[in-house]
Amino acid sequence: MAAPRGHVPGSSGHDGDGRVFRLERDAHALAETLPDLLIEADRIAQTVAHGIHGRRRAGPGETFWQFRTYESMDSAQLIDWRRSASSDHLYVREREWEAAHTLWLWPDLSPSMRFRSHLANVTKHDRALVLTLAAAELLVRGGERVGLLGLTLPTTSRRASTRLAEAIATHATAPQLASGKPSPARISRFSGVILFSDFLDPIDEVRASIETLAAGGATGHLVQVLDPAEETLPYEGRTEFLASEGGESWIADRAESLRARYQARLQAHREALQDIAVRLGWSFLVHHTDRPPTEPLLTLVMRLEGRVHGYRWQGATDAGGAP
């Protein structure tokens, strides 16, 4: 599936500047954009968090959560006799689950992610960044530790999204973010990883990267971020396709004649991604940049809460981000 990544409509090639100056300019542009993206991420996090109680659930901990009616499977030692004495029923005192987990976040900031068609208002690059920062905000509110894969240490600070944004601005052109492949870190089985990318590299390369991260038994999410034009190839007539990571170009006399074959290859590539996720016990969902960013974020939160498939994700797939 190299063609859609390497030849996307509207992408820019070399601009004639020296590589160092071009990368410096891109880094400054990203730094200038990040305050706006942080504001948007916070707004999205606020929207998703409304009516959702983070990761709260019963489990080991010291903080009181709730009383519930005694059930036959419960140990008698769990009964709260003081609460039960004021009622005709027996009650169990539950404590809130407090075992914080570490979740590593990774946005793909490679050149192909800067693509935006006439069907969307944002680039894949900016959407992946916003989703990363909003996810960090929500996870920290839920008591989890978050870190930027390959770049930062995990933190529970309420300024986690700002710290991640600062790290991204500082290392925007570093291989950990700009290569299109997540850092080959070994993630422990008690941690999780959430990857935001178009995942349009050759499937063997994608598989190798994901298997490296999953080697320690970590759970994870794959969030495929695509422009709607990459899904439908809506172009007609003579169309020039420009490479996103080089100066190559290719002209199709009748772009519409390619649509069926292109969509078949894209579907085959996506099914291969889903197979990887299912085999590893990871989750996979697709998000299009013309859709609200709250959709994939809400799905992630619900899965992390165990509302969909229990605490360990079972490799489900959602087109468009619906749970």
C-alpha positions, 0 to 999 in steps of 0.5 A, spaced: 500 500 500 505 504 498 502 508 493 497 512 497 502 514 502 507 516 497 503 519 491 497 523 494 494 529 491 495 536 493 502 534 497 508 539 496 515 536 494 521 539 495 521 547 495 528 549 493 530 551 500 536 547 504 534 541 508 536 544 515 533 551 513 526 547 511 526 543 517 527 549 522 522 553 518 517 547 519 519 546 527 517 554 528 511 553 524 509 547 529 511 551 535 506 557 533 500 552 531 501 548 538 497 554 542 491 553 538 492 546 538 492 545 545 486 550 546 482 545 541 485 539 545 482 542 551 476 543 548 475 536 546 477 533 552 472 537 556 466 535 551 468 528 552 469 528 559 462 531 560 458 525 563 464 520 563 467 519 570 474 517 567 477 510 569 473 509 576 471 502 578 471 498 584 478 495 585 484 495 590 485 502 593 484 506 600 478 511 597 471 510 598 467 509 592 460 507 593 455 502 597 452 496 593 447 491 595 451 484 598 451 478 593 451 471 594 458 471 591 461 476 596 465 474 602 462 476 608 468 480 610 466 485 605 460 487 609 459 494 612 455 492 618 454 499 620 451 501 613 447 494 613 444 496 620 440 502 618 437 497 613 433 491 611 439 489 606 446 487 607 451 492 604 458 492 601 463 498 601 467 498 595 473 502 594 475 506 588 480 502 583 487 506 584 492 502 580 494 507 575 497 505 569 502 508 564 499 509 557 504 511 551 502 516 546 505 517 539 502 521 533 505 520 526 508 527 524 511 524 518 510 528 511 504 524 509 500 526 515 500 534 512 496 532 507 489 535 506 484 535 501 478 539 499 473 535 503 476 536 510 478 542 514 484 540 517 490 536 516 492 529 518 498 532 522 494 537 526 488 532 527 493 526 530 496 532 534 490 534 537 487 527 539 494 526 542 494 532 546 486 531 548 487 523 550 493 526 554 488 530 558 483 525 559 487 520 561 491 524 566 484 526 569 482 519 570 489 518 574 493 515 569 500 516 567 502 518 560 508 519 556 510 521 549 513 514 546 520 515 545 521 522 548 518 523 555 518 520 561 511 518 564 507 523 568 501 524 572 501 532 572 495 536 570 499 540 565 501 533 561 498 535 555 502 542 555 509 538 557 507 533 551 506 539 546 513 542 548 516 536 547 513 535 540 515 542 538 522 541 541 523 534 537 518 535 531 523 533 526 526 527 530 525 520 528 521 518 533 515 523 530 517 524 523 519 518 521 512 515 520 514 509 525 514 509 532 520 508 537 522 501 537 521 501 545 519 495 549 513 496 553 511 492 559 505 488 559 502 493 565 502 499 560 499 501 554 500 504 547 496 509 543 498 510 536 495 515 531 497 515 524 495 513 517 498 507 517 499 507 510 507 504 510 508 497 507 504 492 511 510 488 513 514 495 516 507 497 520 507 489 522 514 489 525 513 496 528 507 494 532 510 487 534 516 490 537 511 494 541 507 489 543 513 484 545 512 485 552 505 484 552 502 491 552 495 492 550 494 498 545 490 502 540 491 503 533 487 509 530 488 510 523 487 517 521 485 518 514 483 524 509 476 522 506 479 523 499 484 518 501 478 513 502 474 515 496 479 518 491 474 523 489 478 525 483 476 526 475 479 527 469 487 528 468 490 529 475 497 530 477 499 526 484 505 529 488 509 525 492 509 527 500 516 525 501 520 527 495 519 530 488 516 525 484 509 526 481 505 522 476 499 524 472 493 519 471 489 521 464 482 518 468 483 518 475 476 515 476 478 509 472 483 508 478 478 508 483 475 501 484 483 498 484 485 503 489 479 502 494 480 495 493 488 495 495 486 500 501 481 495 504 486 489 503 491 494 507 486 495 512 484 488 513 491 486 514 492 492 520 485 489 523 488 482 523 495 484 526 490 488 532 486 482 533 492 477 533 495 481 538 489 483 542 489 490 540 484 495 538 483 498 531 479 504 529 478 508 523 477 516 523 476 521 518 478 528 518 472 531 516 469 527 522 469 530 529 475 529 533 470 527 539 468 521 536 475 517 536 476 520 543 470 517 546 471 510 543 478 510 546 475 513 553 470 507 553 474 502 551 479 504 557 473 504 562 472 497 560 465 499 557 466 495 550 470 489 551 472 489 558 479 492 560 483 488 555 481 490 548 479 485 544 482 488 537 475 490 535 474 495 529 470 501 528 469 505 522 468 512 523 470 512 530 463 509 533 463 504 539 
